[in-house]
Every structure is written in structure tokens, then in C-alpha cells.
Amino acid sequence: MAEPAPADERILRAAMRRFAVDGLGAPLRAVAQDAGVSAGLIIHHFGSREKLLEACDRRVLEVTVEQKRTALFGGAGAMLAQMAAVEEFAPAAGYVLRRLQAGGPLAERLIEEFVRSAAGYVEEGVEAGVISPSRFPEARARALVHMALGSLVLQLPGQHAPMDLEELPSWIREYTDSLMLPLLELYTTPLLTDSTLLDTYLAGHEAGDADGAAEASAGPGSPGSSCSEDVPPGGSDDTDPHTDRSTA
């Protein structure tokens, strides 16, 4: 028989599951009951609710990076194995949902950590030859993360509506099955048949950068500048001082 997980690991697993079900404000005594420990032991191992949430953040990042790397570098067999065991990821996905729902600086920090991690494993995929290189790798990683998290947000229950504990596995299964086929097609078969839109956008963007640089380099009094230091406000240097300005 396998030995039971250490208390801190049981607490972490129970916390992710309970926070996914009831939200980040779930009572620590409920987490303790789920983990089969006392509430005092949670404080002993993690110090506070905030530290426990930070530990959950780290765990979902670890799970995500491991999952993505396995899918990218493990081949078709690894992907199918992940699909077969997708229910295992339900607590992590549910926790991320609740973190996004809560908002605030901690949610923003978690999103930035997702972006940083995505940039890392996507670059590994480029180096391994399984992902196409990008002219804008950081922006691409951010867009991928935002699309993935945005898709999750659409599955959010109401802020105070609990998710059913027993339905978490079936929820993540249905969510994954609904997205896997169209996403794989989108990632492996280009949506657009040519690069006209991209080329047009880049050309316009580069032209705008060039115009901005030209305006920035044109100081006061230089050719093309809208004003000159030699011209006093309200007139030119050859203005007749006796001119009746009331007729202007």
C-alpha cells in the first residue's frame, strides 16, 4: 500500500479543491476537514490564508508548465494520456477560475506568472522544432495565455455560487472536450490562407513608427516644424507695427 501524502501536501490538495468549489474565502476549517487535519496544522505549515493561497498559486503554475511540456514534447501518446486523465486537473483549473474571479493584485501577479512560464516553454518548443518561431515571442505568449484564461472565465459560476464538489471532474472533462478539437485545428492548420492581413498591418505599423520618429527629431524651428523660435506669437517678423489689427 502506498504511504499517505505528508500533511502539508494533503492540506495543499484539499485547499485547491475547496477553494475551487467554494471560492477563495472558504473557511480554513473546511480545508482542514477535507485534509483530515486540524485547522491549527494549516497555520503551522503555511502561516496564514494568504500564504496558503500563494502555495496554491505556485502549484497551479507547476501543474500547467508540466502539462504543457508533456503535451509539446511527449508526442501523441502523452497527449492522449493527458486527455484520459484530464479529471485530475479539475482542482487546479477550478482554483484558477476562482483566483481570476477574485481579481486584484494577486490575480494580476498570477496572470503575469502564467505569461512568463508560457514564454519559457513556448521558446523551448521553438528550439525543439515543434513550434513555429515568432517575430513577437513575448506578445504571442501573452496572447495565448489571455485567450486560455479568458476561455476559462466564461465558465465561471456567480461570485458567490459554489461549484459542486462531485461535478468538478465532469465539468473539466466537458470543458476540455469542447475545446480540444477546434484548438488543435487552429494551432496546426492556419486560420488564414495567406499573410495579407499581417503584412498590411506590419507595413502600417512600421510607417507609423517612421512618422513618429520624424516628428520627434524635428525640433522647434527645424524644417517641417509647426512653430519657429524666430516668429513671435500672433504674427511674423515682417509685420507692420502700424497695421490696424482690428481689421484682421
Backbone hydrogen bonds, N-H to C=O, Kabsch-Sander energy under -0.5 kcal/mol:
donor,donor_aa,acceptor,acceptor_aa,energy
10,R,6,P,-2.3
11,I,7,A,-2.5
12,L,8,D,-2.1
13,R,9,E,-2.4
14,A,10,R,-2.5
15,A,11,I,-2.6
16,M,12,L,-2.2
17,R,13,R,-1.9
18,R,14,A,-2.8
19,F,15,A,-3.1
20,A,16,M,-1.9
21,V,17,R,-1.8
22,D,18,R,-3.0
23,G,19,F,-1.9
26,A,23,G,-1.7
30,A,27,P,-0.7
31,V,27,P,-1.5
32,A,28,L,-2.8
33,Q,29,R,-2.2
34,D,30,A,-2.3
35,A,31,V,-2.1
36,G,32,A,-1.1
36,G,33,Q,-0.5
37,V,32,A,-2.5
41,L,38,S,-0.7
42,I,38,S,-0.9
43,I,39,A,-1.4
44,H,40,G,-2.1
45,H,41,L,-2.2
46,F,42,I,-3.0
47,G,42,I,-0.6
47,G,43,I,-1.8
48,S,46,F,-0.7
52,L,48,S,-1.9
53,L,49,R,-2.6
54,E,50,E,-2.2
55,A,51,K,-1.9
56,C,52,L,-2.0
57,D,53,L,-2.4
58,R,54,E,-2.3
59,R,55,A,-2.1
60,V,56,C,-2.5
61,L,57,D,-1.9
62,E,58,R,-2.3
63,V,59,R,-2.8
64,T,60,V,-2.3
65,V,61,L,-2.6
66,E,62,E,-2.4
67,Q,63,V,-2.4
68,K,64,T,-2.7
69,R,65,V,-2.6
70,T,66,E,-2.2
71,A,67,Q,-2.2
72,L,68,K,-2.4
73,F,69,R,-2.7
74,G,70,T,-2.0
78,A,74,G,-0.7
79,M,75,G,-1.7
80,L,76,A,-2.4
81,A,77,G,-2.0
82,Q,78,A,-2.2
83,M,79,M,-2.3
84,A,80,L,-2.0
85,A,81,A,-1.3
86,V,83,M,-1.1
88,E,85,A,-1.9
89,F,86,V,-1.7
90,A,87,E,-1.6
93,A,89,F,-2.5
94,G,90,A,-3.0
95,Y,91,P,-2.4
96,V,92,A,-2.2
97,L,93,A,-2.1
98,R,94,G,-1.9
99,R,95,Y,-2.5
100,L,96,V,-2.6
101,Q,97,L,-2.3
102,A,98,R,-2.0
103,G,99,R,-1.3
107,A,103,G,-0.5
108,E,104,G,-2.1
109,R,105,P,-2.5
110,L,106,L,-2.1
111,I,107,A,-2.3
112,E,108,E,-2.2
113,E,109,R,-2.1
114,F,110,L,-2.2
115,V,111,I,-2.3
116,R,112,E,-2.6
117,S,113,E,-2.6
118,A,114,F,-2.7
119,A,115,V,-2.6
120,G,116,R,-1.5
121,Y,117,S,-2.4
122,V,118,A,-2.5
123,E,119,A,-1.7
124,E,120,G,-1.9
125,G,121,Y,-1.8
126,V,122,V,-2.1
127,E,123,E,-2.5
128,A,124,E,-1.9
129,G,125,G,-0.6
129,G,126,V,-0.9
130,V,125,G,-2.3
131,I,125,G,-1.3
140,R,136,F,-2.5
141,A,137,P,-2.4
142,R,138,E,-2.2
143,A,139,A,-2.4
144,L,140,R,-2.4
145,V,141,A,-2.2
146,H,142,R,-2.8
147,M,143,A,-2.4
148,A,144,L,-2.2
149,L,145,V,-3.0
150,G,146,H,-2.5
151,S,147,M,-2.0
152,L,148,A,-1.6
153,V,149,L,-2.4
154,L,150,G,-1.3
155,Q,152,L,-2.1
156,L,153,V,-1.9
161,A,158,G,-1.8
163,M,21,V,-3.0
168,L,164,D,-0.8
168,L,165,L,-0.7
171,W,167,E,-2.6
172,I,168,L,-2.2
173,R,169,P,-1.9
174,E,170,S,-2.4
175,Y,171,W,-2.3
176,T,172,I,-2.4
177,D,173,R,-2.6
178,S,174,E,-1.8
179,L,175,Y,-0.9
179,L,176,T,-0.8
180,M,176,T,-2.5
181,L,177,D,-0.6
183,L,179,L,-2.4
184,L,180,M,-2.6
185,E,181,L,-2.2
186,L,182,P,-2.3
187,Y,183,L,-2.6
188,T,184,L,-1.8
189,T,185,E,-2.6
199,D,195,S,-3.0
200,T,196,T,-2.6
201,Y,197,L,-2.3
202,L,198,L,-2.8
203,A,199,D,-2.3
204,G,200,T,-2.3
205,H,201,Y,-2.6
206,E,202,L,-2.8
207,A,203,A,-2.3
208,G,204,G,-2.2
209,D,205,H,-2.1
210,A,206,E,-2.2
211,D,207,A,-2.3
212,G,208,G,-2.3
213,A,209,D,-2.2
214,A,210,A,-2.1
215,E,211,D,-2.3
216,A,212,G,-2.1
217,S,213,A,-1.8
218,A,214,A,-0.9
219,G,217,S,-1.1
221,G,227,C,-1.8
222,S,219,G,-2.0
225,S,222,S,-2.4
231,V,228,S,-1.0
235,G,232,P,-1.6
239,T,236,S,-1.4
243,T,240,D,-2.1
245,R,243,T,-1.0
247,T,244,D,-1.4
248,A,245,R,-1.2
